[in-house]
Amino acid sequence: MPAKSKAQQKAAGAALAAKRGEKKKSELKEASKSMEKSMTEKELEEMASTKRKGKKEHVSKS
């Protein structure tokens, strides 16, 4: 599942780093923390590897 925004892609990257033990889980913010708990490493890799070009910084929830 590709990221829909730059912010989502960055959060997935942080969650992936925590899941791999490269970053402390206590350093994660809200979105990254929930991604780390609910997604597999493969899902996080797919989302974090999404190209940023042409993506909005944030996408509205509606």
Buried (B, 14 or more C-beta within 10 A) or exposed (E): EEBBBBBBBBBBBBBBBBBEEEBEBEEBEEBBBEBBEEBEEEBBBBBBEBEEEEBEEEEEEE
